[in-house]
Amino acid sequence: MLIDIQEANVKALAAIQAAQPAIKGIGTAVEVVPGMKKNLILHAGPPITWDKMSGPLKGAVIGGLIYEGLAETPADAEKLAASGKIEYAPWHEHDGVGPMAGVATASMPVWIVENKTNGRCTFCTLNEGLGKVLRYGAFSNEVIERLKWMEKVLGPVLKAALQLAPEINLKNMIAQALQMGDEVHNRNKAATSLLIRELAPAITKTSFTQEEKAKVLEFLHSNDHFFLNLSMPACKAMLQAAEWIEGSTVVTTMARNGTEFGIRVSGLKDRWFTAPAQIVKGLLFPGFEEKDCNPDIGDSAITETCGLGGFSMAAAPAIVKFVGGTVSDAMNFTRKMYEITDGESQSFQIPPMDFRGSPTGINILKVCEKNLLPQINTGIAHKDAGVGQVGAGLVNPPMKCFEDALEAYVELYCQN
Amino acid sequence: MSKLASFFGQKVKVINLGIPSFAEDLRQQGVEAIHTEWRPPAGGNKKIQALLARVEVWQGQVKAAKGAR
């Protein structure tokens, strides 16, 4: 096969650079997400069956089934989840992404993000805030009630506001947020503020009641991570443009389901390369210990795959107070990631590094040759269903994912 | 003077591989030292080294074939 890897990777990088993700609107999952149906539950990470799911993912599935009205109690939900009547699939195989457990069900409102360059769309649920939330595996009444409010009020208000607001280009917004100390994975304070600045005037112009509009604005104001559920589908849209380029060794997906970490590579199409997910090292909330922590979970590593998050930590020195380490560690993480990537973002610049473009386009050949793993920062879920977040920290993917991908690549392409 | 003796008579300049603190200790003693972050390819994993070598050979063949066109 006369494939020049460098040329294939240049093509992949060009597709990522050219992507222009913008908010298209908000829809109901079953109406807008390809292949979505009432008995399907989408989740973070590579494919997994109910029996192999970790506590937080099981908890989120239980919550999702109660929310959909398919089960009344957690015990009923567990029985149904294991009955074979419920199907499970990775968000990534339905053009979307989900933070932490990443569970999405048919009735949930989802962001629709369009890559204006190729017209393709990506999806993500709306962020629930912190504390006891579904994405960390909590399923108590307050969690279900909040999800219902998001379906009945938050989603419709934002949908109406988006129709009145100017189009929001997410690539531009992320680029601005990086200049303001975010890396849009575990620090979304600036990006959320920028989003509110765009949406608030339009929210006030919608025909909803004052009380509903005020509650929506208060909800957005109270949640520094609200933008995460937009940075993720924006990154997905950029990487989706680089999926399946023959011969390319660029990574297009890094995702975890709480049991396994999985990657996908542009030139290896839809194949997942998985290995057991690692324990995250970081700062735990008071009262929790490492034995309480679930292994790495969530699709949010799509930000790192796109050169943000842990790859752009130099732009967000304040994040070390949340995920651990020092400012000099943050600078070093970014510096090292240039060694395993093929390019630098033309849009996302890192101020403390003289506005150098963020390291973009993870190359499996470089990861394997240098024996240097991508750096991810992430939230930590309690290992038991129903508890929630216990901290945040730093983690790497297992090297096996990259080694197996390399082996598959050689089998497919190298005939020497 | 033997070559060895003349070597030790010169000012020592050190290129350090491996543990960074070795270079730092020398610097603190006034010795000029730089640290190089060298690691064995693929962390010394023979199987991965062999796979990477196959990719390299294949890419050499691809480039030669394209150049011959």
Interface residues (C-beta under 8 A of the other chain):
Chain A: M1 L2 I3 D4 I5 L365 C368 E369 K370 N371 L372 E403 L406 E407 Y409 V410 Y413 C414 Q415 N416
Chain B: R39 P40 P41 A42 G43 N45 K47 I48 L51 L52 R54 V55 V57 W58 Q59 Q61 V62 K63 A65 K66
